[in-house]
Amino acid sequence: MVASFSITRVFAFWDRLNSSFWFVPALMVVVAVALSFLLIEVDILRDVDRTDDANAFYTFGPEGARSVLSVIATSMITVASLIFSITMLSLQLASSQFGPRVLDNFMRDRSNQIVLGTFIATFLYCLFVLRSVRGMEGGSFVPHLAVGFGVVLAAASVAVLIYFIHHIATSIRIETLLAKLAREGCAAVDRLFHERPEQEPGAEADEKAAEQMPGDFDAGSRQIAADFGGYVQNIGVDALIGIAEEHDLVLRIDAPPGQFVIKGDCMITAYPKDRVSDRITEHLRGAVVIGRDRTPYQDFEFAIHRIAELAQRSLSPGLNDPTTALYCIDRLGEVLGRVDGRGIPSKMQLDRDGKLRLLTETVVLEDVACRAFAAIARYGITDADVVSQLSETLARVETSFPLPARLALVDFREQVLSASRSQPLSGFDRKILSDLQDTGSTQL
């Protein structure tokens, strides 16, 4: 079972490594340095002594080769410094305008990583090729192929610079950011909510699973504590079920994704405790990934909260940008509407033999949706356009939710409209809200 549970942490480590700002540039640098040695060896094997060979890929004298490589290296490190400065400025702008929670999206931006890596890799490539150029009495060596490829890299870097200017101007637009957050939210829905089968098990299966729940679960179980503090980012559910099946255990997840734990807090409760050795405890603990911040991978509420936070900031007196709030409401409707046709995961997970193995908390759709829309309504209740957009989006989302959640959204929409009508509004704003009320009553 060591391999099964370690996959969870290995995957989380790879995700952090792959999304770090330095990883891709570092790989590009390694490839560039290796390529410089390779092309130099190819030039040595070709034994090109004459610099005026018309059939050569690109011919240079020793001084000309040094000058070309020096110019390229100097210009590349200068542009790389400029790229880094522009990126840091963009991060500062994004943090102040969009909030610190979205900085991770800019850090994960693969295009920015490739652009920075291109200039640094070209710089180091030219340095390593430059060291091999010799032009002394008694013998000289110019790696024509390697120098020519350096010129190609310089031309490619110019194209990358033009692309970067376009990309950085596009990436800081609120529409681009919201589209990316919405894609991540929809991906979270796809991971957490299964496709509804033709014959869904329903409450009957849950009742049968509940009958297997040990009566002395709390008294006869062992608590698995966190070994350090942070936010629960990922839980290997399949790994936990495998461990429980192998050792005939019943597990309960006490710290779901998104919850903050400190060292010593209970993450998992395992029953019965006499079967839970220290080795098994380490395996169970290894199936839970804890990090410094929340991530949307298994934390659906956080995926929704990031969009709602942008709307809150846009409605603050400092920004006063209700149009952005309207965009955010549309994207919230897109993510929440993704639930349509999907089943709510059961709180009780069974193994292949139908035995109860795992108890976990499930997403309460109406709570997540109402909290997100309430956060926006709290600041935009006096804006008829915001209230109108909220009402229309809620009406669309209602059709995607199961019946209990749908009734909760209907009640919430009525509360928003009622609260808005009690605000000091102009006559035409009251007319808009009155029409919304009439439309909502007709739909009900």
C-alpha positions, 0 to 999 in steps of 0.5 A, a space after each residue: 500500500 505504500 505505492 498507492 498512498 504515495 501517489 497522492 503526495 507525488 502528484 501534489 509535489 509534481 503539480 507544485 513543481 510544474 506550476 512554479 515560476 522557475 521550473 520550466 525556465 530551468 528545464 529550458 536552460 538545461 536543454 540549451 546548455 546540453 545543446 551547446 555542447 552537442 553542436 560544438 561536438 558536431 562542429 568538431 566532427 565536421 572539422 570545418 577549418 575554413 571560414 569562407 566555405 559557401 556550403 557551410 550553414 553559417 560562417 564566421 571568423 573567430 572575431 566575428 563569432 565572438 562579436 555575434 555571440 557577445 551581442 546576443 548574450 548581452 541583449 538577451 540578459 538585458 531583455 530577460 531583466 526587462 521581462 522579469 520586471 514587467 512580470 513583477 509589475 503585472 503581479 503587483 497590479 493583479 494583487 492590488 486590483 484582483 486580490 492576492 488569491 488570483 496571483 497563483 494563476 499568473 504564476 502558473 501561466 505557462 506562456 510567461 514561464 516559456 518567455 523568460 526561459 527562452 531569453 535565459 536559455 539563449 543567454 547561457 547557450 551563447 556563453 557556453 558556445 563563446 568559450 569554445 571559440 579560439 583564434 590564436 597563432 598556430 590554430 583556431 576553431 570556430 563552431 560555425 553550426 553552434 554560432 549559426 544556431 545561436 543566431 536562430 535562437 536570437 531571431 526566435 527570441 525576438 518573436 517571443 518578445 513580440 508575443 509576450 507584449 501581446 500576451 501580458 496585455 491580454 492576461 491582465 484583462 478581467 475577462 481573461 482572468 474570469 474565463 480562466 477561473 471559470 474553466 478551473 471551476 468547471 473542471 472542479 465540478 467534473 472531478 467532484 460530481 459524477 455523471 448521473 447514471 440512468 438508475 441512480 442508487 439514491 437514498 436507499 443505497 445510503 440507508 443500507 450503507 448507514 446500517 453498517 456504521 459501527 455503533 461504537 465508532 467514536 469510542 472505538 476508533 483512533 484519530 489520525 492527527 496532522 503532522 503540520 499545519 496548513 490547508 487540506 489541498 487534496 485527499 486520495 479517496 481511492 488510496 484511503 478506500 484501498 487501505 481500509 479494504 486491506 485492513 478491514 477498517 472504516 474511515 471518516 474524513 474529519 478535515 475535508 479539502 479547504 479546511 485549515 488544520 494545525 499540528 495535532 488536529 484530527 484529519 481522519 478517524 479510523 475504526 477499529 483502533 486495535 487494527 490501526 498500527 503506527 505504520 497504517 497511521 503513516 499510510 493514512 496520513 500520507 493520503 492527505 496533502 496539506 499546503 500553505 493555501 487553498 486550491 480549487 482541485 478538490 475544493 469546490 467552494 474555493 473555486 466559487 469563492 475566487 470569482 465572488 471575491 472579484 465581484 466584491 472587490 469591484 463593488 467596493 467604493 475604491 473601485 466602483 466597477 459594477 460592470 465587472 461584478 456583472 461579468 463575475 455573476 455570469 461566470 458564477 452561473 456558468 460554473 454552477 450550471 455545470 452541475 446540471 445532469 450530475 449526481 451529488 456524491 454520497 457521504 458513504 463510500 463502499 468497496 467492491 464488495 459493498 462494505 462501508 469503508 469511508 465517510 466523508 462530507 459532501 458539497 451542499 450545493 445550495 449553501 455554496 451557491 447562496 454564500 457566493 451570491 450573498 457575498 455579491 448582493 451584500 455590496 450591490 444591493 443598491 445597484 438595480 443592474 447587479 440585482 437584476 443580473 443576480 436574479 436572472 442568473 439564480 433563475 437559470 441556476 435553479 433549473 440545474 440543481 436538484 429539488 431541495 437545492 432549487 427551493 433554497 435558491 428560489 427562497 434566496 432570490 426572493 430575499 434578494 429582491 425584497 431587500 433591494 426594494 427596501 433600499 432608497 432607489 430611483 423610480 426607473 430602478 424600482 420599475 426594473 425590480 418590480 418587473 423582476 418580481 413579476 417575472 419571478 412570480 410567473 416562473 414560480 
